[in-house]
Amino acid sequence: MKRNLLITGSSGYVGQEFILNEKINNFQVISLDKDKKNNPDINLDLNDLSLTENLKKNLKDYKNLSILNLAAARTDYASHAEYISDNVDGTKNFLNSLEICNAKIDVFVHISSIAVFEGFELINNKANLNKLSSDESYKYSKAMQEIFISNWCIENNIKLIIIRPAAIFSKFGPKNTNTKRLFSLLKYSPIIFSSKAKKSLTYVKNLVENIYLALYSREAGTMLAVEKPMLSVNDIQRIVLKNKKLFSLKIKIKKKNLLRISYFLTRFLGIFLSDPIFTPNRVEKFFKSTGYLEEGNLSYVQTVPLEEALEKSL
């Protein structure tokens, strides 16, 4: 007998990778997404007032329901209010609707982010929410989302698995991710900068494999979904540049000087592009290590080695 699986955010990047995997045939899927491009079974925003009614109709009092929660907003320039609306209020509404539907949930798998580590710091330090940058607002909202889901699952005695991926990448990933921007920058820039910062990355196909394992796991808890060994920006550049045909010059540039160049290029290119590749925000991230994170009690299975995954993604 197939297990019933409700997927929120089914039309997104990870959602589509998950659904295209052959293991999906082991489930009876109910897809939910506010974007109708991939014809989800429930085409609604999580904040829609008719969500409860739609869930009632589609879940039909399922007794062996699994949930994969992928729904979350992530853009470069979203406001604090937008992140709170999508990631926090939408999550609250979804959980309340599930409770009203009285569905019997076996396992709740929530795809979080390594951003929650800094988000928890913002919460614990009682950060001024009016002064948060867009990036900080995202981290704050993801941490709040995880807290609400954790508390709800405890209150309702539901097994919860939280997976925290780093920067997700693949050949066909969204073009606005920092990883994709770095790949593009390296492919076309004649100057390659130097940075020893260790970067935590997550290959989307490995992530999907671990989501399927989580749905069948008898354990609950958290998983840090990060590929090993963690590579530096220099290492990543070395792999990307293997097949580069254009001339490039590798030089050492201090972060301060690279930021100056980035400010200049962003102002110039900003006349023609709404989102230039080489922004100051991304320069900051190129020099910031993300390799020291709490592992969690669940092990991440790395089917495809990191270097091979990077080569497949170019």
C-alpha positions as CSV (number, residue, x, y, z in Angstrom):
1,M,0.0,0.0,0.0
2,K,1.4,3.4,-1.0
3,R,2.0,6.0,1.7
4,N,0.2,9.3,1.3
5,L,2.5,12.3,1.0
6,L,1.6,16.0,1.1
7,I,4.3,18.2,-0.4
8,T,4.3,21.9,0.1
9,G,6.3,24.1,-2.2
10,S,6.1,21.3,-4.8
11,S,6.7,23.5,-7.8
12,G,10.0,24.8,-6.5
13,Y,13.6,23.8,-7.3
14,V,13.9,21.0,-4.7
15,G,10.3,20.0,-5.0
16,Q,10.6,19.3,-8.7
17,E,13.9,17.4,-8.2
18,F,12.1,15.3,-5.6
19,I,9.1,14.6,-7.7
20,L,11.2,13.6,-10.7
21,N,13.0,10.9,-8.7
22,E,11.7,7.4,-9.4
23,K,11.2,6.8,-5.7
24,I,8.1,9.1,-5.9
25,N,6.2,6.1,-7.2
26,N,6.1,4.7,-3.7
27,F,3.9,7.5,-2.6
28,Q,0.4,8.8,-3.3
29,V,1.3,12.5,-3.7
30,I,-0.8,15.5,-2.9
31,S,1.1,18.6,-4.1
32,L,0.6,22.1,-2.9
33,D,2.1,25.3,-4.3
34,K,1.1,28.9,-4.9
35,D,2.7,28.7,-8.3
36,K,0.5,26.9,-10.8
37,K,3.2,26.3,-13.5
38,N,3.5,22.6,-12.5
39,N,-0.2,21.9,-11.9
40,P,-0.1,21.3,-8.2
41,D,-3.2,19.4,-6.7
42,I,-3.8,22.4,-4.4
43,N,-2.9,25.7,-6.1
44,L,-2.9,28.1,-3.1
45,D,-0.7,30.3,-1.0
46,L,-0.3,29.0,2.6
47,N,-1.9,32.2,3.8
48,D,-5.0,31.7,1.7
49,L,-8.2,31.7,3.8
50,S,-9.5,28.7,1.9
51,L,-6.5,26.5,2.7
52,T,-8.3,24.5,5.5
53,E,-11.2,23.8,3.2
54,N,-8.9,22.6,0.4
55,L,-6.9,20.4,2.7
56,K,-10.0,18.8,4.1
57,K,-11.2,18.0,0.6
58,N,-7.8,16.6,-0.6
59,L,-6.6,14.8,2.5
60,K,-9.9,12.9,3.0
61,D,-9.0,11.9,6.6
62,Y,-5.8,10.0,5.6
63,K,-4.6,7.9,8.4
64,N,-1.0,7.4,7.2
65,L,0.0,10.8,6.0
66,S,3.6,12.0,5.6
67,I,4.4,15.7,5.1
68,L,7.3,17.2,3.2
69,N,7.5,20.9,3.9
70,L,9.5,22.7,1.3
71,A,7.4,25.9,1.2
72,A,9.6,29.0,1.9
73,A,10.4,32.4,0.3
74,R,14.0,33.2,-0.6
75,T,14.9,36.1,-2.9
76,D,17.8,38.6,-2.8
77,Y,15.8,41.7,-2.0
78,A,12.6,40.6,-0.1
79,S,11.5,42.8,2.8
80,H,11.2,41.7,6.4
81,A,7.4,41.8,6.1
82,E,7.5,39.5,3.0
83,Y,9.7,37.0,4.7
84,I,7.5,37.0,7.8
85,S,4.3,36.6,5.8
86,D,5.6,33.7,3.7
87,N,7.9,31.8,6.1
88,V,6.3,32.4,9.4
89,D,2.6,33.4,9.0
90,G,2.1,31.0,6.1
91,T,3.6,28.2,8.2
92,K,1.3,29.0,11.2
93,N,-1.7,28.9,8.9
94,F,-0.6,25.6,7.4
95,L,-0.2,24.0,10.8
96,N,-3.5,25.3,12.0
97,S,-5.2,24.0,8.9
98,L,-3.7,20.5,9.4
99,E,-4.9,20.5,13.0
100,I,-8.5,21.3,11.9
101,C,-8.4,18.6,9.2
102,N,-7.6,16.0,11.9
103,A,-5.3,14.2,9.6
104,K,-3.2,11.4,11.2
105,I,0.4,12.4,10.4
106,D,3.1,9.7,10.7
107,V,6.1,11.9,10.0
108,F,6.7,15.6,9.3
109,V,9.9,16.3,7.3
110,H,10.8,20.0,7.2
111,I,13.5,21.4,4.9
112,S,15.1,24.2,6.8
113,S,18.4,25.9,6.1
114,I,21.8,26.5,7.7
115,A,20.6,30.1,7.8
116,V,18.8,29.1,11.1
117,F,22.0,29.1,13.0
118,E,22.5,32.9,12.5
119,G,18.7,33.3,12.8
120,F,18.7,31.8,16.3
121,E,21.5,34.2,17.2
122,L,19.3,37.2,16.0
123,I,16.4,35.9,18.1
124,N,18.5,35.2,21.2
125,N,20.2,38.6,21.0
126,K,16.8,40.3,20.5
127,A,17.9,42.0,17.4
128,N,16.1,45.2,16.2
129,L,13.8,43.8,13.5
130,N,13.5,47.2,11.9
131,K,17.2,47.3,11.2
132,L,17.7,43.8,9.7
133,S,19.0,43.5,6.2
134,S,17.1,41.4,3.7
135,D,19.6,38.6,4.3
136,E,19.2,38.8,8.0
137,S,15.4,38.9,7.7
138,Y,15.5,35.6,5.8
139,K,17.7,34.0,8.5
140,Y,15.3,35.3,11.2
141,S,12.2,34.0,9.4
142,K,13.7,30.6,8.8
143,A,14.6,30.2,12.5
144,M,11.1,31.3,13.5
145,Q,9.6,28.9,11.0
146,E,11.6,26.0,12.5
147,I,10.7,26.9,16.1
148,F,7.0,27.0,15.3
149,I,7.1,23.6,13.5
150,S,9.2,22.0,16.3
151,N,6.8,23.2,19.0
152,W,3.7,22.2,17.0
153,C,5.0,18.7,16.4
154,I,5.9,18.3,20.1
155,E,2.4,19.4,21.1
156,N,0.7,17.0,18.6
157,N,3.1,14.1,19.2
158,I,4.2,14.0,15.6
159,K,7.7,12.6,14.6
160,L,9.7,15.5,13.2
161,I,12.8,15.4,11.0
162,I,14.5,18.8,10.2
163,I,17.0,18.8,7.4
164,R,19.3,21.9,7.2
165,P,20.9,22.2,3.8
166,A,23.6,24.7,2.9
167,A,23.8,26.5,-0.5
168,I,22.0,24.0,-2.8
169,F,23.5,23.6,-6.2
170,S,23.1,21.6,-9.5
171,K,23.5,22.2,-13.2
172,F,19.9,23.3,-13.6
173,G,19.5,25.2,-10.3
174,P,18.1,28.8,-10.1
175,K,20.3,31.4,-11.6
176,N,20.0,33.8,-8.6
177,T,21.7,31.6,-6.0
178,N,25.1,32.6,-4.7
179,T,26.7,29.3,-6.0
180,K,25.3,29.8,-9.5
181,R,26.5,33.4,-9.5
182,L,30.0,32.2,-8.4
183,F,30.1,29.7,-11.2
184,S,29.0,32.3,-13.8
185,L,31.5,34.8,-12.5
186,L,34.3,32.3,-12.8
187,K,33.3,31.2,-16.3
188,Y,33.4,34.7,-17.8
189,S,35.7,36.9,-15.6
190,P,39.3,37.3,-16.7
191,I,40.3,37.9,-13.1
192,I,40.0,35.2,-10.5
193,F,40.2,36.3,-6.9
194,S,41.6,34.3,-4.0
195,S,39.7,33.3,-0.8
196,K,40.5,30.5,1.6
197,A,37.1,30.7,3.2
198,K,35.6,27.2,3.6
199,K,32.1,26.9,2.0
200,S,29.4,24.4,3.0
201,L,27.5,23.2,-0.1
202,T,24.6,20.8,-0.7
203,Y,24.2,18.9,-4.0
204,V,20.5,18.8,-4.8
205,K,20.5,15.1,-5.8
206,N,22.1,14.1,-2.6
207,L,19.6,16.2,-0.7
208,V,16.7,14.5,-2.4
209,E,18.1,11.0,-1.6
210,N,18.3,12.1,2.1
211,I,14.7,13.4,2.1
212,Y,13.5,10.0,0.9
213,L,15.6,8.3,3.6
214,A,14.1,10.6,6.2
215,L,10.6,9.8,5.1
216,Y,11.3,6.1,5.9
217,S,13.5,6.7,9.0
218,R,12.4,5.4,12.4
219,E,14.4,8.2,14.0
220,A,13.5,11.9,14.6
221,G,15.8,14.9,15.0
222,T,18.0,17.2,12.9
223,M,20.3,16.6,10.0
224,L,23.0,19.0,8.7
225,A,22.9,18.4,4.9
226,V,26.4,19.4,3.9
227,E,28.8,17.8,1.5
228,K,32.3,16.7,2.8
229,P,35.1,17.6,2.7
230,M,34.2,21.2,2.8
231,L,36.1,23.1,0.1
232,S,37.5,26.6,0.1
233,V,36.4,29.2,-2.5
234,N,39.9,28.6,-4.0
235,D,39.2,24.9,-4.3
236,I,35.8,25.5,-5.9
237,Q,37.4,27.9,-8.4
238,R,40.0,25.3,-9.3
239,I,37.3,22.7,-10.2
240,V,35.2,25.2,-12.1
241,L,38.2,26.5,-14.1
242,K,39.3,23.0,-15.3
243,N,37.2,23.3,-18.4
244,K,37.4,27.1,-18.9
245,K,38.6,28.0,-22.4
246,L,38.9,31.7,-21.9
247,F,42.0,33.3,-20.5
248,S,42.0,34.1,-16.8
249,L,44.5,35.6,-14.4
250,K,44.5,34.4,-10.8
251,I,45.5,37.2,-8.4
252,K,45.2,37.8,-4.7
253,I,42.9,40.7,-3.9
254,K,42.1,41.8,-0.4
255,K,38.5,41.8,0.6
256,K,38.5,45.6,1.0
257,N,39.8,46.1,-2.5
258,L,37.4,43.6,-4.0
259,L,34.5,45.3,-2.3
260,R,35.6,48.6,-3.9
261,I,35.6,47.0,-7.3
262,S,32.3,45.4,-6.6
263,Y,30.7,48.7,-5.6
264,F,31.9,50.4,-8.7
265,L,30.8,47.5,-11.0
266,T,27.4,47.2,-9.3
267,R,26.7,50.9,-9.8
268,F,27.8,50.8,-13.4
269,L,26.2,47.5,-14.3
270,G,23.1,48.4,-12.3
271,I,22.2,50.9,-15.0
272,F,21.6,47.9,-17.3
273,L,20.9,45.0,-15.0
274,S,18.5,44.8,-12.0
275,D,20.7,42.2,-10.3
276,P,24.4,42.2,-11.3
277,I,26.4,39.0,-10.5
278,F,29.2,40.7,-8.6
279,T,27.4,42.6,-5.8
280,P,29.1,43.6,-2.4
281,N,26.8,41.2,-0.6
282,R,28.2,38.3,-2.6
283,V,31.8,39.5,-2.1
284,E,31.2,39.4,1.7
285,K,29.9,35.8,1.3
286,F,32.9,34.7,-0.8
287,F,35.2,35.7,2.2
288,K,32.9,34.2,4.9
289,S,33.4,30.6,6.1
290,T,30.3,28.5,6.6
291,G,32.1,25.3,7.5
292,Y,31.6,25.2,11.3
293,L,28.1,24.1,11.9
294,E,26.3,21.8,14.4
295,E,25.9,18.4,12.9
296,G,22.6,17.2,14.4
297,N,21.8,13.6,15.5
298,L,20.9,12.2,12.0
299,S,23.6,11.3,9.5
300,Y,23.7,12.8,6.0
301,V,24.3,10.2,3.2
302,Q,26.7,11.6,0.5
303,T,26.0,9.4,-2.6
304,V,27.8,11.7,-5.0
305,P,31.2,13.1,-3.9
306,L,31.5,16.8,-3.8
307,E,34.1,17.3,-6.5
308,E,32.1,15.1,-8.9
309,A,28.9,16.9,-8.0
310,L,30.5,20.3,-8.8
311,E,31.8,19.0,-12.2
312,K,28.4,17.7,-13.0
313,S,26.9,21.1,-12.2
314,L,29.0,23.2,-14.6
